[in-house]
Amino acid sequence: MAVTWPDPSGNLFCKLFEFQNPLHIVAGMATIPNYEPDYMVAGDYTQWSKSKSDYPATGWSMVYAFTRSGTAPVLVTGAASGTAHLITLATDTTSGMASGRWAWQSYVTSGSQRRTVETGYIELEANFAAVTGGVDFRTHEMIVLEALQSTLEGTASTAELSVSIRDRSVSMMNPTELRNWLGVYRGLVLHQVRKSKRNRGRKHTGGIQMKFHR
């Protein structure tokens, strides 16, 4: 389900889609979902199953290719589970993947035949236990929100003034534009905070507090 906010620059909409949990938890046991995860932490292990009637695992092999700018593709080959394809992202694999947004493409092969099946994205978060100091763990939306607020207050740093929204830096925006975008990004960050609390089994009450600590 998509959550939308009006886009102050025109008639389009800013959309933020709900992240899907890598694994469902049912009665204390993890069950294997039939869709790709939208989000996971580097070093985590996850699986999903894909059933394609045109490409059963009895005659086709399914491969996922993950890629992002500046990195070599990561290829993951599924295993047959009846007619379904069982895809496993192992700890050894994800621990070597840089945090950020990865694009993926799944395809099937049978002999010399190859067919592209689906494409999508996954957000990979850094493993906090494996990083050293000096890493900024704010989301992109949090960074932009803080830059907008600091610019309106006249306290923005050089880095904050260089933050851009749709190829337009906040330093070039007038106060009305800044306030409009501030409302949009407050909504985006509030949605992230609420989702994070839901994932931890907590109910969010109230708004969000600024500023974020680096």
N, C-alpha and C positions, 0 to 999 in steps of 0.2 A: 504494500500500500504506500503510495507516494504522498508526502506532505508538501504543500505548495505555499509559496508566499508571493505576493505581487512583486514584479520587477520594476523598480522606479525608473528604469531607463527606457521602457517601452511596454509593449503588449505581451511580451514573453513572460514566462514564469520561471522562478528559481525553484528547482525541485531537489528534494533530498529524500532518497529512498531508504526504507528501513533495512538495516543490516540483518542478514539471516545468520543465526547461530551455526557454527561449524558442525555441531552435533546436538541433536535433541536429547534432553534428559527425561526419561520416562521411568517412573517408579524406581529412581535411583540407578538406572542403567542407561548407558548411552546407546541410542539406536542410530542406524546409518540412514541419513536423509537421502532423498532422490534428486537433490539439486546441489549445485556448487555453492560453497561458502562465499559470502560477500566480504567477510572480514576474518582475520585470524592473526595470531601472534607468531613472530618468527621463532622457530624451534618447537612449535606445537605440532601435534600429530592429528590428522583428520582424514576421514574417508567419506565418500559418497558413492551412490550407485546410479547408473544411467541405463535405462532400458529404451532401446530404439528398435521398433518392430522391423524396420527396413534393414537394420544392421545388427542382428543378434550376435552375441559373443561366440556363438557356435561357429560362425563363419567369418567374423570380422574382429579386428583388434582396434581398440580405441586409444588414442594418444591425446594428451593435453600439452600444449606448448604455452609456457608462460614467458612473458617478455616485458621489459621496461627499458627506457632510454639509458644507454650506456652500459647495459649488461648483456651477457650472452643468454640465449633462450634456455629455459629449463624445461626438459621434456619428461613427462610422466606417462608411462604406459599402464593401462588398466589390466586387470586380471579377470578372467571369465568367472562368473558366478551364476551358473545356469545359462540363461540367454542374456543376462544383464552384464554390464561392465562395472567392475568394482575398482574405483580410483582411490589410490592412497597417496596422500602427501605425508611422507615420513619426516620425523624429526631431523634426520640428517640432511634432508632436502631443504626444508624451510629455514633451518638455522643458517644456511648459507645464502639465503635470499635477503637482499637489502629491504629495509622498511620503505613503505610508500605504495603507490598504486601500480599494480601489475595488470596488464591486459592478458587475456588468455584466449586460446582458440582450440577447440576440440575437433579432431578428425578421426576417421576410421580408414583402415586399410584392409584389403583382402587380395593377396597376390600382388599384381601390378596396379590394382585399382585403389584410388584414394578419393575420399569424399569429405569435405568440410561439413561439420555438424552444427556447431554453435560457437558464439564468441561472447565475451563478457569481461568483467573486471573484478579484481579482488584487492582489498586494502590490507596490507601487511604491516602490522604494528611492531615496533622494536620490542625485543625481550628485555624488560627492565633489569633482570638479574644478570644480563650478559653485557651491559653497557657501562662505560665509565662516565665521569662527570662531564658537564658542558654540553649536554644534548637537550635540545628544546623539544618537549613532548606535546606542546600545544598542537591542536588540529589546525588545518589551514583556516577554517572559519574563525577560530579563536584568535589567530594572528591578525586576520583582517579586521575583526571586531575591535581589537585593542588599538590597531593603527588608526581606525576611524575615530575612535573616542579621543585618542591622544591628539590627533590633528585638530579636532574641534576645540579641544582645550588649549591648543597652542603649545603643547609639551612634547610633540612627536620627535622621535630621534630620526636621524638620517635614514636608517633602515626602515622605519615605519613610514616615512614619507615616500619611500620608493615602492611601497606595496601598491599593486594595481588590481583593479576590477575591470574585467573586459578590456584590457589593454589601455586603461586610463588610470594613471597614478592618483592616489588620494591627494597628493600635493596640488593637483590641477583642478580639484573639485571645489565648487562653491559650497557655502554652508548648507544650502538646501539639499544639494546632492549628498553631502556627507550625512546629514540627518536621515534622509530617506534610506540610504544604504545601511546606516547604523540600525534602523529598525529591522531591515531584512536579516542582517547578520546576527542580531540579538535573537531573532526567531530560530535561525539555524543552530546557534549554539545552545539555546534552551532545549531544542529538540535532542541534541546530542547528550546534554546533561540528563534529561529525563530518560532517554534510552539506556544510558549507562547505569542509572539507578534501578531501572526495571530489570536489567540483566543481573543485578546483585540482589534482587528481591526486595528493593526498597521503593517506597512511594515518594515522588518528588513533590515538594510543596514550595510555593513562592517562586520568585524570579531567579535571576542570575546576578552574581556579584562581580564587579570589575574593580581592579584589574587582575589579570592572571599573573601568577608568578612564573618567571622564566626559570 
